[in-house]
Amino acid sequence: MALTIGVDIGGTKVAAGVVDDEGHVVEHTLRPTPADSPDQVAQTIGDVVKELSQGREIEAVGLGAAGFVDETRSIVRFAPNLAWREEPLQRKVAALVGLPVVVENDANAMAWGEARFGAGRGESHVVCVTVGTGIGGGIVLDGGLYRGRWGMGAELGHMQVVPEGRLCGCGKHGCWEQYASGNALVAKAREIATADPARARVMLELAGGEPGDIEGEEITEAARAGDEAALAAFASVASWLGQGMADLAAVLDPGCFILGGGVSRAADLFVDATRVAFSRALTGGGHRPPAEIRLAELGASAGLVGAADLARHR
C-alpha cells in the first residue's frame, strides 16, 4: 500500500495526514499556523511530516497552500492570510523532510480530493465551489486538474457578476463572492433586519437586538425556526449561486458541481433553491443534460487527501 502525506496549510492551522492510495486517512495531526513567519511555517510542516513518517515508508508529500501557486507547483506567489510572497515552499520543505514535495493551491487540492474520492467519484468533468467567508473553487476537466497557464486558474469567486458592484477584498468591484458567500449571507441578513425588524424578529432576538451583531450562526438558527428575514437571506445567496454556476456551465460544461465549504453545512436551507436557480439560468437548459449539484463528502479532510493524492501522481 503506497502512502503519501497531505498537508493543508491555512491561515490559522496546519492539518496533516497520512493517506493511502484509496484516499483513506491513516493518521492525522493538527498544529497552529505561525502565519507571520514563512520559515516557521516551513518548519512546522517539516515537523508534522517527520512525526507522521515515523515507522512508515512515505513516497511523497503534497502541500495545499492558501494562495497563488506557480505553474511548477513549487513557489507560493502570494497568500492573503500568510506572510508568503514569492515563497519557495517546495524547496524549503523538501530540504527539511528529504522527500519529493508538490505544492498546490488549497482549493485545487480540495477539488481533486472530492473528484477522486468524494462526491465527484466517477465523473471526469467536475467544478468544485467552496462557499465560506468568500468563494473558492477547483476545476477537473477530462480527469485532470485544470490550473491555467500560470497555475492560478479557478479563482471562481472573483468573476465579476455586477459591474461596479460591491467592493471586494481583492480590490475589484462586483465579484461573485460578494453576493453568494458567507459574508454575503450576513450582509443581506443585516440589511433586511435594519430595514424591516419585524421580519427579522427571531434573528434579532438571537443577536441581542442589534442588526450589526447578526452572524452566520444566528441566521442559520433563525432560518430553521422560520424567520422570514433569515430565509430571505439564504434565498438571495441561493439565487446568486445558481446564476454563477449556470455561467460556469456555459463555459466549462461539467458533469457535476460540488458544493463545499463552511456554508454548505447549512445546505438544507439553500441547496434546493440553488438547483432551481441554476436550472432557470442555464443556457439552452431544455436541450442539454443538466449538471448535477452535489454536496461535498470529505469535509475538512478534502484538502489534505487531495494534496496527498496529487503528490502520489506527481
TORVEX-453543 format. One record per residue: residue number from 0; x, z, y of N, C-alpha, C, CB in turn. Coordinates in steps of 0.02 Angstrom, whole numbers. Each point is the difference from the previous one (the first is absolute). Glycine has a CB too. Layout:
  nr     nX     nZ     nY    caX    caZ    caY     cX     cZ     cY    cbX    cbZ    cbY
 NUM      X      Z      Y      X      Z      Y      X      Z      Y      X      Z      Y
...
***
This chain:
  nr     nX     nZ     nY    caX    caZ    caY     cX     cZ     cY    cbX    cbZ    cbY
   0     42      0    -60    -42      0     60     44      0     62    -92     61    -62
   1     86   -113    104     40     -5     61    -28     45     54     31   -118    -29
   2     12    157     59    -21     46     53     31    -19     67    -13     91    -85
   3    -26    -90    137     26     -7     68    -28     57     42      9   -127    -12
   4     19    136     70    -23     52     46    -28    -33     62     85     83    -43
   5   -144    -61     63    -31    -23     62     -1     57     50    -69    -83    -62
   6     85     66    125      0     50     53    -42    -26     58    115     42    -34
   7   -165     -4     54    -45    -17     55     19     43     60    -95    -34    -80
   8    122      3    132     27     37     57    -46     -6     60    117    -19    -41
   9   -151     73     58    -44      1     57     28     41     57    -96    -15    -76
  10     58     22    129     24     37     59      4     74    -12    -49    -87     69
  11     13    114   -119      0     72    -12     26     19    -69    -94      9     78
  12     90    -53   -127     21     19    -67     33    -58    -37    -93     82     -4
  13    136    -63    -43     33    -47    -46    -28     16    -69    107    -10     72
  14   -146    -37   -100    -28      9    -67     38    -46    -48   -114     30     46
  15    135     -4   -103     40    -39    -47    -24     13    -71     98      4     78
  16    -90    -54   -121    -20      8    -69     37    -47    -46   -112     36     40
  17    119    -14   -102     26    -43    -54    -59    -38    -28     96     80    -28
  18    -89   -147     23    -56    -42    -19     21    -44    -59    -45     -1    118
  19      2     -1   -170     16    -44    -57    -26    -70     12     -4     99    -77
  20     15   -144     29    -17    -70     11    -74    -16     -6    112    -27    -43
  21   -153     78     30    -73     -8      2    -31     33     61      1     -4   -124
  22     42     26    171    -25     29     63    -17     73     -4    -41   -111     26
  23     59    145    -80    -14     72     -6     54     40     34    -61    -20   -108
  24     42     71    146     48     44     33     19     56    -50    -49    -25    116
  25    111     25   -137     25     46    -51     14     68     31     48    -95    -65
  26    -19     95    124     15     63     36     -3    -15     75     73     44    -95
  27    -92      6    133    -13    -10     72     30     58     39   -106    -64    -25
  28    130     50     86     24     53     44    -14    -18     72     90     30    -82
  29    -88     19    126    -19     -9     70     47     41     44   -121    -20    -32
  30    142    -10     88     42     35     49    -24    -16     70     99     -5    -79
  31    -87     49    128    -15    -18     69     49    -53     25    -46    115     21
  32     23   -157     25     43    -53     28     36     26     62    -79    -88    -44
  33    146     87     44     38     17     61     -1    -59     48     75     80    -66
  34   -132    -91     98    -14    -63     34     46    -16     58   -117     17    -33
  35    151     33     61     42    -11     59     70    -25    -16    -65     88     56
  36     84    -89   -121     68    -17    -18      1    -51    -56     38    113     35
  37    -18   -176    -22      4    -50    -54     47     22    -57    -22    -87     85
  38     77    118    -68     47     21    -52    -31     54    -45     96    -28     76
  39   -134     74    -46    -31     52    -40    -57    -27    -43     30     82     89
  40    -65   -134    -63    -51    -32    -42     33    -31    -61    -72    -22    102
  41    127    -15    -92     35    -30    -56     24     53    -49     36    -95     75
  42    -10    151    -49     24     54    -43    -58     30    -40     92     24     81
  43   -149    -15    -49    -59     27    -35    -21    -47    -57    -37     57    106
  44     37   -122    -92    -16    -49    -52     50      5    -58    -52    -77     86
  45    116     81    -67     52      6    -52    -10     62    -42     79    -60     74
  46    -97    115    -42    -10     63    -37    -58     -5    -50     45     63     99
  47   -101    -92    -78    -57     -4    -45     14    -49    -57    -78     28     95
  48    115    -81    -81     17    -47    -54     45     33    -51    -11    -96     80
  49     60    134    -57     45     35    -47    -38     52    -40     96    -18     79
  50   -142     53    -46    -40     50    -36    -42    -33    -55     -4     69    105
  51    -29   -124    -89    -43    -32    -48     39    -38    -55    -86    -10     90
  52    149     -5    -76     41    -37    -48     29     44    -55     27    -79     91
  53    -30    145    -82     31     45    -48    -28    -11    -70     17     83     91
  54     29    -99   -138    -20     -9    -69    -37    -65    -15     -6    121     -5
  55      6   -167     53    -35    -63    -10     46    -59     17   -110     56     27
  56     97   -112    -59     35    -62     17    -44    -39     49     62     -3   -113
  57    -42      1    176    -39    -32     52     29    -69     15    -31    112     50
  58    -12   -161    -48     22    -69      8     13    -18     74    -64    -29   -103
  59     19     51    148      5    -18     70    -45     45     41     26   -120    -29
  60    -20    115     95    -39     42     46    -35    -45     50     80     97    -14
  61   -144    -85     25    -39    -36     51    -21     47     55    -40    -81    -86
  62     50     61    148    -18     41     58    -56    -33     39    117     44      6
  63   -172     -9      4    -54    -23     43      7     32     68    -77    -16    -99
  64     94    -23    150     16     26     66    -53    -19     51    121     -7    -28
  65   -142     55     68    -51    -12     50     31    -33     61    -66    100    -40
  66     76   -165     36     30    -37     55     10    -73    -17     56    105     37
  67    -24   -142      8     16    -70    -11     63     -5    -43    -54    -33    111
  68     47      1   -169     57     -8    -46     21    -73      1    -39     96    -73
  69    104   -109     77     24    -69      8    -10    -41    -63     83     41     82
  70    -68   -106    -77    -13    -47    -54     44     13    -62    -34    -83     86
  71     90    120    -78     43     15    -56    -20     64    -36     93    -59     59
  72   -145     92    -36    -23     63    -28     55     53      1    -81    -63    -72
  73    117     67    128     54     49      4      2     38     66     64    -73    -76
  74    -86     43    131      5     30     66    -69     15     28    109    -61     21
  75   -119    122      4    -62     17     35     12    -17     74    -32     93    -84
  76     -1   -145    108     11    -22     69    -28     50     50     -4   -118    -39
  77    -54    144     25    -33     46     47    -52     41    -37     19    -81     96
  78    -24    145    -80    -52     43    -29    -30     41     57     59      4   -113
  79   -125     -5    120    -31     35     57      3     76     -5    -75    -97     10
  80     79    125    -72     -3     72     -8     64     31    -28   -121    -13    -17
  81    173    -27     14     65     24    -22     54    -29     46    -41      8   -121
  82    100     23    120     53    -21     45     40    -58    -30      7    116     46
  83    -41   -165    -75     32    -58    -29     -2    -58     48    -32     39   -114
  84     91    -63    133      8    -60     41     58    -40    -29    -46     57    105
  85     31   -114   -136     52    -39    -35     38     44    -50     12    -76    101
  86    -50    114   -140     29     49    -46     18    -32    -67    -67     90     56
  87    131    -87    -76     21    -30    -65    -18     46    -58     94    -61     59
  88   -157     72    -71    -23     50    -47     21    -15    -71    -97     21     74
  89     94    -85    -94     19    -17    -69     73     18    -14    -84    -93      2
  90    127     75     44     72     14     -9     14     75     -3     28   -107     60
  91    -59    145    -16     12     73      2    -23     33    -64    -14     -2    124
  92    -46    -14   -146    -27     33    -60     37    -22    -63   -112      8     57
  93    128    -73    -61     37    -24    -59     67     35     -6    -56   -112     11
  94     89    125     45     64     35     -2     -8     72    -24     40    -73     94
  95    -97    103    -79    -12     69    -20    -20      7    -73    -34     23    116
  96     -3    -72   -143    -27      8    -67     34    -42    -53   -108     26     54
  97    147    -76    -34     35    -41    -48    -45    -43    -43     86     85     -1
  98   -143   -107     29    -48    -41    -36    -22    -58     45    -38    100    -68
  99     12   -154     38    -29    -53     42    -60     28     39     37    -89    -83
 100    -42     69    146    -53     25     44    -34    -59     34     63    109     19
 101   -130   -106    -16    -40    -50     35    -42     36     51     -3    -77   -101
 102     -1     51    163    -40     30     53    -59    -47     14    101     59     51
 103   -160    -31    -44    -60    -38     15    -44     39     48      5    -57   -112
 104    -43     21    153    -49     32     43    -48     41    -43      9    -93     86
 105    -29    152    -62    -40     45    -42    -69    -29    -16     61     95     50
 106    -93   -130     -3    -65    -29    -14      6    -58    -50    -39     32    115
 107     93    -70   -111     13    -52    -50      9     31    -69     53    -72     88
 108    -16    128    -91     11     33    -64    -65     26    -28    115     32     36
 109   -158     -4      7    -65     24    -24    -41    -58    -27      4     93     84
 110     -5   -149    -47    -39    -59    -22     25    -25    -68    -21    -31    120
 111     87     30   -129     27    -23    -63    -19     48    -57     96    -54     61
 112    -94    119    -47    -19     48    -51    -73     -9    -21     83     80     46
 113   -127    -89      2    -71     -9    -15    -12    -67    -36    -30     70     99
 114     66   -122    -77     -9    -65    -32     23      0    -72     15    -54    112
 115     39     89   -126     29      0    -67    -35     49    -47    108    -32     51
 116   -123     93    -25    -22     54    -45    -65     33     21    118     18    -24
 117   -146    -38     81    -60     33     25    -60    -46      4     73     74     63
 118   -106    -74     -6    -63    -36      7      8    -76     -3    -40     94     68
 119    101   -120    -60     10    -72     -1     23    -28    -66     26     10    117
 120    -25     32   -169     23    -24    -66    -38    -62    -22     31    117    -31
 121      6   -167      9    -32    -61    -25    -16    -52     54    -45     70    -89
 122     58    -54    152    -14    -46     55     65    -23     32   -112     56     20
 123    122   -122    -13     64    -25     26      2     -5     76     11    -63   -105
 124    -69     66    138     -4     -6     73    -36     61     28     -1   -127     -7
 125     40    172     37    -27     65     21     20     14     72      5     43   -119
 126    -52    -18    158     16     26     67    -19     73      1    -19   -113     56
 127     68    156    -42    -11     72      3     -4     21     73     62     18   -109
 128   -115     17    127    -11     24     69      0     76     -2    -66   -104     32
 129    115    136      0      3     73      1    -28     24     67    102      1    -76
 130   -156     37     70    -36     24     59     14     74      9    -91    -87    -15
 131    134    102     62     16     69     16     -5     10     75     76      8   -100
 132    -27     25    129      3      7     73     -3    -69     32     67    107    -10
 133    -29   -154    -18     -4    -70     19    -19    -42    -60     86     18     89
 134    -65    -81    -91    -11    -43    -58     66    -31    -20   -119    -24     36
 135    135     31   -101     57    -33    -28    -23    -49    -53     73    100     23
 136    -26   -133    -55    -22    -46    -52     57    -30    -38    -97    -24     69
 137     78    -11   -122     48    -36    -42    -36    -58    -32     69    104    -20
 138    -32   -157      5    -30    -61    -27     38    -22    -62    -37    -35    115
 139      1     23   -169     28    -28    -61    -31    -68    -11     20    116    -51
 140     21   -169     50    -24    -68    -10     34    -31    -60    -22    -12    123
 141    -17    -20   -166     27    -30    -61     43     49    -39     -1   -111     56
 142    -19    175    -56     35     50    -38     64     26     31    -49    -52    -97
 143     65     30    158     61     23     33    -16     32     67     64    -90    -56
 144    -23    138     76    -10     34     64     18    -46     57     23    111    -54
 145    -71   -121    100     14    -42     59     31     44     54    -96    -78    -29
 146    156     59     53     36     39     49      9    -36     66     58     56    -94
 147    -66   -122     95     14    -39     59     74    -19      3    -93     59     59
 148    110   -102    -11     68    -26      4     50     56     13    -45   -108     43
 149     28    156     -1     48     52     20    -17     68    -30     18    -63    106
 150    -63     64   -155    -17     63    -34    -51     42     37    112     -2    -47
 151   -143    -25     98    -43     42     43    -73    -24      1    100     24     69
 152   -120    -60   -122    -69    -24     -4    -48     56    -18     43   -112    -32
 153   -107     94     32    -55     45    -22    -11     60     46     25    -35   -115
 154     -7     29    179    -19     52     48    -72    -12     21    121     13     42
 155   -167     -1    -88    -70    -20      9    -33     36     58     -5    -22   -121
 156     22     84    133    -32     39     52     11    -26     70     11     96    -73
 157     38   -142     80     16    -24     67    -20    -73     11     94     80      1
 158   -143   -104    -41    -35    -61     19    -41     16     62     -3    -43   -121
 159      4     -1    170    -42     11     59    -71    -23    -14    100    -14     77
 160   -147     61    -74    -71    -17    -14    -42      0     64     13     49   -114
 161     12    -18    167    -36      1     64     51    -16     55    -86     86    -42
 162     85   -146     70     46    -16     55     -7     50     57     -5   -122    -32
 163     62    148     54      2     50     54    -42     62    -17     17    -93     82
 164    -20    109   -146    -39     58    -23     39     65      9    -59    -73    -81
 165     42    122     38     30     66      6     76     -3     -8   -106     51    -44
 166    140     -9     82     73      4     -4     20     30    -67      9     11    125
 167     37    -43   -159     24     23    -65     68     35      9    -62    -94    -60
 168     79    135     11     65     34      1     58    -48     -3    -54     97    -53
 169     42   -159     30     54    -50     -3     15    -29     68    -34    -27   -117
 170     -8     43    167      9    -26     67    -43    -60     17    114     42     -7
 171   -147    -71    -43    -45    -56     11    -72     24      7     77    -76    -64
 172   -122     30     79    -70     18      9    -44    -32    -54     20     12    124
 173    -72     23   -145    -51    -28    -43     18     -7    -73    -35    -59     98
 174     84     97   -123     19     -3    -70    -55     25    -46    120     14     34
 175   -123    -42    -94    -52     18    -49     -3     75    -11     16   -111    -55
 176     42    145     52     -1     71    -16    -31     42     56    101    -19    -68
 177   -109     -9    126    -34     36     54    -76      2     -9     93    -33     76
 178   -118     -4   -126    -72     -4    -11    -21     17    -71     -4    -87     88
 179     51     91   -134    -18      7    -71     43     52    -36    -38   -118      1
 180     63    167     33     45     50    -30    -28     71      8     97    -75     24
 181    -59    124    -48    -19     69     10     -4     18     74     52     28   -109
 182     -4    -51    148     -3     12     72    -61    -32     31    125      6      3
 183   -143    -66    -26    -59    -34     27    -64     38    -18     61   -109     -9
 184    -63    136    -51    -58     40    -21     -9     60     47     18    -36   -120
 185     36     71    133     -3     59     44    -20    -20     70     87     57    -69
 186    -57   -111     95    -16    -22     69    -74    -18      6    117    -42     13
 187   -144      8    -63    -70    -20      2    -46     61     -4     30   -110    -53
 188    -14    156     10    -41     61     -7     -1     40     65     26      3   -123
 189     32      5    153      4     37     63    -39    -35     55    112     45    -33
 190   -107   -111     34    -36    -40     50    -75     11     -6     92    -86     -1
 191   -119     83    -60    -72      8    -10    -21     72     17      2    -89    -89
 192     39    137     67    -17     71     12     -1     16     74     50     29   -110
 193     -7    -61    149      2     11     72    -61    -31     34    126      3     -4
 194   -143    -64    -17    -55    -36     32    -68     25    -21     74    -99      6
 195    -80    123    -68    -66     20    -26      8     59    -48    -42   -119     11
 196     52    179     16     13     59    -42    -54     14    -51     63     46     94
 197   -125    -64    -79    -55     14    -47     10    -37    -66    -77     17     97
 198    106    -77    -94     13    -39    -61     57     31    -42    -40   -103     59
 199     80    144    -26     61     26    -32     -4     75    -10     65    -92     52
 200   -125    119    -63     -9     72     -2     44     33    -53   -117    -16     39
 201    115    -10   -101     38     31    -54     75     -6     13    -93    -26    -81
 202    114    -32    102     71    -12     12     26     46     55    -15   -119    -35
 203    -24    128     89     20     44     54      2     73    -22    -48    -81     82
 204      1    101   -123      1     69    -25     64     14    -40   -127      0     -4
 205    146    -48    -38     60      8    -40     63      1     43    -58    -57    -93
 206     56     23    150     58     -4     44     -1     53     56      6   -122    -25
 207    -52    169     21     -3     53     51    -31    -21     65    100     46    -51
 208   -137   -102     51    -38    -21     59     36    -48     46    -55    107     -8
 209    119   -122     -5     38    -43     44     12    -69    -31     55    102     49
 210    -79   -155    -19     12    -67    -28     74    -15    -10   -104    -37     55
 211    146     61     -9     71    -13     -5     35     35    -57     -2    -16    120
 212    -33     64   -152     29     36    -57    -23    -29    -67      5    103     70
 213    -45   -154    -69    -23    -31    -62     58    -37    -34   -117    -12     48
 214    126     25   -112     52    -33    -40    -31    -30    -63     88     80     44
 215    -48   -112    -83    -25    -35    -58    -38     43    -49     94    -76     14
 216    -70    137    -27    -34     44    -48    -71     16     23    111     49    -32
 217   -119    -35     97    -67     15     26    -46    -61     -5     51     84     78
 218    -23   -143    -65    -41    -61     -4    -24    -11    -71     65    -51     97
 219    -20     59   -145    -18    -11    -70    -52     51    -23    114    -46    -22
 220   -103    109     37    -48     52    -20    -68    -11     32     94     80    -15
 221    -93    -98     79    -63    -11     36    -36    -61    -28     48     52    103
 222    -11   -105   -118    -32    -60    -27    -34     15    -66     86    -71     58
 223    -53    111   -100    -30     17    -65    -61     45      8    112    -11    -53
 224   -117     44    112    -58     40     15    -54    -40     37     74    101      4
 225    -61   -166      6    -50    -43     32      3     -4     75    -69     28    -94
 226    124     -5    124      6     -3     73      1    -73     23     64    109      0
 227   -109   -127     45     -9    -69     21     62    -29     33   -121     23     13
 228    153     16     30     59    -25     35     59    -10    -47    -39     59    103
 229     49    -13   -149     54     -7    -49    -10    -62    -43     15    125     -1
 230    -77   -136    -21    -15    -59    -40     11    -64     40    -83     67    -66
 231     66    -65    130     11    -58     43     74    -15      9   -107     26     60
 232    148     27    -57     73    -10      6     28    -34    -62      7    101     75
 233    -29    -78   -134     22    -32    -62    -25    -72     -4      0    112    -57
 234    -61   -124     81    -27    -69     -1     41    -46     44   -114     46    -21
 235    137    -21     77     42    -40     44     66    -19    -33    -52     56     99
 236     84     -8   -131     63    -13    -35    -12    -50    -57     42    115     29
 237    -97   -106    -66    -15    -46    -55    -10    -71     24    -53     94    -61
 238     19   -102    117    -11    -67     28     65    -34     18   -111     38     43
 239    156     -2    -10     64    -28     20     44    -14    -61     -8     61    109
 240      6    -16   -159     39    -12    -60    -22    -64    -35     16    124    -13
 241    -82   -130      3    -26    -59    -33     17    -65     36    -91     70    -44
 242     86    -68    110     16    -60     40     74    -17     -7    -91     29     80
 243    134     20    -75     72    -13     -6     19    -27    -68     20     89     83
 244    -49    -62   -135     15    -24    -67    -26    -71    -11     -3    119    -42
 245    -54   -135     72    -25    -68     -3     49    -49     34   -118     43     -2
 246    146    -22     58     50    -42     33     62    -10    -44    -41     42    112
 247     62     12   -145     58     -5    -45    -17    -46    -59     38    115     34
 248    -99   -110    -59    -20    -43    -57      1    -73     19    -70     93    -44
 249     54   -108    107      1    -70     23     70    -29     -3    -98     24     74
 250    148     18    -67     70    -23      0     31      6    -70     11     35    120
 251    -23     21   -154     36     15    -61    -39    -11    -64     61     82     65
 252   -128    -81    -62    -43    -13    -58     19     43    -60    -15   -116     41
 253     17    183    -33     19     43    -57    -56      7    -51     76     62     77
 254    -57    -40   -136    -51     15    -50    -32     67     11     63    -68    -80
 255    -25    115    111    -29     65     17     37     31     59    -34     16   -120
 256     -2     27    154     28     46     49      0     69    -30    -41    -71     97
 257     93    110    -82      3     69    -22      2     44     62     60    -31   -107
 258   -107     77    112     -3     47     56     33     65    -21   -106    -53     44
 259    156     75     -7     33     63    -13     11     38     65     56    -49   -100
 260    -13    100     98     12     41     59    -47     59      5     41   -101     57
 261    -27    145    -10    -37     62      6    -74     -9     11    101     49     45
 262   -122    -97     -4    -70     -9     15    -39    -22    -63     30    -30    118
 263      4      0   -166    -34    -23    -60    -27     57    -41     73   -100     -1
 264    -51    162     15    -28     57    -36    -73     12     19    114     51     -4
 265   -136    -81     60    -70      3     20    -34    -67    -12     27     87     86
 266     -3   -124   -136    -23    -68    -12    -75     -3    -14    112    -29    -44
 267   -140     82     16    -71     -1    -15    -42     -8     63     22     72    -99
 268      8    -58    157    -37     -4     63      6    -68     34     19    121     13
 269     25   -164    -37      8    -63     36     16    -61    -42     37     68     92
 270    -19    -60   -156     23    -58    -38    -56    -50    -13     87     72    -53
 271   -148    -49     40    -55    -47    -10    -14    -41     63    -50     78    -85
 272     51    -43    143    -11    -36     63     57    -47     15    -65     97     43
 273    126    -80    -64     57    -45      9    -10    -63    -41     75     98     20
 274    -98    -90    -81    -13    -59    -43    -54    -45     31     32     67   -101
 275    -84    -37    130    -52    -40     31     28    -38     61    -87     83    -39
 276    126    -48     80     29    -31     60     47    -56    -20    -11    108     63
 277     51    -97   -115     45    -51    -25    -38    -62    -22     81     89    -36
 278   -134    -79     -3    -40    -55    -25    -31    -41     56    -24     66   -102
 279     -1    -32    153    -31    -34     56     50    -41     41    -85     91      5
 280    147    -66      0     50    -32     43     42    -52    -37      3    104     67
 281     -8   -106   -133     44    -44    -39    -16    -74     12     10     91    -86
 282     39   -128    107     -9    -72     12    -19    -36    -65     84      5     94
 283   -139    -43    -91    -22    -37    -59    -22     46    -57     76    -91     32
 284   -101    150    -14    -15     51    -49    -46    -22    -57     16     81     90
 285    -61   -127    -76    -46    -22    -52     29    -52    -47    -90     26     77
 286    152    -46    -65     29    -56    -38     69     17    -27    -65    -79     71
 287     79    142    -79     65     20    -26     -7     66    -38     60    -59     96
 288    -17     72   -145     -2     66    -32     23     53     49     22    -53   -113
 289    -61    105    123     21     52     48     53     46    -31   -113     -4     53
 290    161     24    -12     49     48    -24    -33     68    -10     92    -62     61
 291    -74     96   -115    -24     68    -11     34     47     50    -22    -25   -123
 292    -14     77    142     29     55     39      2     61    -45    -42    -47    112
 293    102     67   -132      9     55    -46     33     59     34      8    -81    -95
 294    -16    140     67     33     60     26     66     11    -37   -112     50     31
 295    163    -29      6     65     14    -30     -7     54    -54     58    -31    108
 296    -15     27   -159     -5     45    -57     59     49     -6    -64    -89    -56
 297    121     72     84     61     39    -14     10     58     48     49   -102    -45
 298    -90    107     97      6     56     47     68      4     33    -82     60    -68
 299    106      1     77     62     11     36     61    -26    -37    -52     99     51
 300     45   -115   -115     57    -24    -40     12    -75      6    -22     93    -78
 301    -24   -130    110      5    -73      0     66    -24     29   -124     -5     11
 302    146     34     45     61    -23     32     62      9    -42    -53     27    107
 303     60     32   -137     61     11    -40     -3    -40    -66     12    115     51
 304    -72   -123    -80     -7    -41    -60     19    -73     16    -91     77    -44
 305     65   -102    100     16    -69     19     74     -9     16   -114    -11     44
 306    144     58     -9     71     -5     17     42      1    -64    -21     57    110
 307      4    -14   -157     37      4    -62     -4    -65    -39    -21    123     -4
 308    -39   -154      3     -8    -62    -37     35    -58     34   -109     42    -42
 309    110    -42    108     37    -52     37     75      6    -15    -88      0     91
 310    113     62    -98     70      8    -18     13    -26    -71      7    101     76
 311    -55    -90   -120      8    -24    -70      4    -76     -1    -63    101    -43
 312     25   -134     86     -2    -73      1     43    -30     55   -115      6    -47
 313    165     30     68     41    -21     57     35    -66    -12     15    118     28
***
